[in-house]
Amino acid sequence: MGTPLRVSLYGAGLVGGNVAKVLSGRKGIRVEGPFDRAERDRALRGGADVVVIATTSFLADIADDVRAAVESGSNVITTAEEAAYPWANDEALATELDELARRHGVTILGAGLNPGYAFDALVVTACGYAWSVDALRVVRIVDLSGFGETVLRRIGIGYTPAAFEQGRRDGTITGHIGFPQSMQVVARKLGVTIDRIDRTIDPIFARERIAIPALTVDSGCSAGFEQRYTAIADGAPWFEAVFTGHIDLREIEKAPRDEIHVEGPTPLHITVDPGFNPQIGSAGVVANSIRRVAEARPGWVTVADLPPASPG
Ligand SMILES: NC(=O)c1ccc[n+]([C@@H]2O[C@H](COP(=O)([O-])OP(=O)(O)OC[C@H]3O[C@@H](n4cnc5c(N)ncnc54)[C@H](OP(=O)(O)O)[C@@H]3O)[C@@H](O)[C@H]2O)c1
């Protein structure tokens, strides 16, 4: 076997730790990190073959980190949800980083379980069966109890009704981020132009006090939420997504589950039961993307531009 691929992990949270665990047993890969903020330069500027950035969700917040890694000649995988399709958030910044990566001969990919696999890469694969596609619908019911406090607060857990309403209005409560990005990845692959994406988020309040490792939610405060996204193309709903997340799904008599519906002359309905585990899945997709990113064409790519993720 030749020289091992050097992989540097930036972000010492859940994803960083799990990716380190997955990769530590892989032949031909040498893991460095996970590194926290104090070791930013070592993580990003150490000249690794692939730098994994698992810190925040937002393109603007990871841009400098991506720039530093790319300028040091490293390919980048980031779990920032907005990075799955960065042109949707900031066309100028996405283009600048895409061009920078091309100049340095390296690849940038935004990937995790969702976005990055469940409702984009897998949807595109499901569409491979269809003679043609009229519409898509995905349903995701997720157990949120394994997430850390920062992510839970940002997505909308642990708020009184008034605080949730305030956070929804001022944008500090985001719900799950990533459906618009997944929708754009699939649309681009299928040659569809999305006119707009309508979205709603509604809290689900706890009936009783719920304690999970990351936090405790008092009765009457938000323990979950339901989000609905509808992408409109050619004046009609083309891609619908419904996401229910909760820290104790039993309270709302639900269980983790994912569904993909491909509508058209050859309809297809895929059910994943129990649904994808977000922690396991994200670490898997990132670890299983190391080689395909190291081998990809330079520039900022999406999961639909690459061969499927695979271990090994
Ligand atoms: N695409 C997907 O499917 C997918 C899947 C999983 C996770 N994600 C996203 O990936 C990110 C990481 O997930 P996680 O579960 O590992 O979160 P986490 O457990 O909260 O860990 C994040 C880590 O990154 C650090 N960090 C936060 N902001 C930073 C910044 N601006 N610069 C440097 N370090 C920073 C945090 O350190 P401090 O404690 O010092 O803040 C923490 O150690 C989250 O935004 C999450 O939403 C996406």
The ligand as a Gaussian input file, in Angstrom:
#p B3LYP/6-31G(d) Opt

LIG

0 1
 N      -24.908000      17.806000       6.945000
 C      -25.327000      17.051000       7.945000
 O      -26.068000      16.091000       7.768000
 C      -24.837000      17.292000       9.333000
 C      -24.751000      16.208000      10.210000
 C      -24.277000      16.414000      11.509000
 C      -23.917000      17.701000      11.914000
 N      -24.044000      18.742000      11.044000
 C      -23.644000      20.097000      11.467000
 O      -22.246000      20.070000      11.701000
 C      -21.915000      20.924000      12.795000
 C      -21.143000      20.116000      13.841000
 O      -22.009000      19.119000      14.378000
 P      -21.737000      18.461000      15.807000
 O      -22.897000      17.579000      16.082000
 O      -20.367000      17.904000      15.853000
 O      -21.816000      19.756000      16.743000
 P      -21.222000      19.929000      18.205000
 O      -21.214000      18.635000      18.933000
 O      -21.931000      21.118000      18.780000
 O      -19.683000      20.285000      17.957000
 C      -19.264000      21.409000      17.281000
 C      -17.827000      21.676000      17.685000
 O      -17.307000      22.718000      16.847000
 C      -16.869000      23.805000      17.656000
 N      -17.192000      25.069000      16.978000
 C      -18.402000      25.652000      16.868000
 N      -18.318000      26.760000      16.117000
 C      -17.019000      26.883000      15.776000
 C      -16.301000      27.800000      14.992000
 N      -16.894000      28.854000      14.427000
 N      -14.969000      27.597000      14.827000
 C      -14.357000      26.546000      15.398000
 N      -14.979000      25.632000      16.130000
 C      -16.305000      25.798000      16.319000
 C      -17.538000      23.670000      18.987000
 O      -16.687000      24.187000      19.957000
 P      -17.205000      25.173000      21.097000
 O      -17.838000      24.261000      22.110000
 O      -15.968000      25.838000      21.513000
 O      -18.216000      26.108000      20.472000
 C      -17.698000      22.148000      19.120000
 O      -16.552000      21.546000      19.671000
 C      -23.259000      21.453000      13.326000
 O      -23.471000      22.758000      12.847000
 C      -24.293000      20.500000      12.775000
 O      -25.553000      21.127000      12.588000
 C      -24.482000      18.560000       9.782000

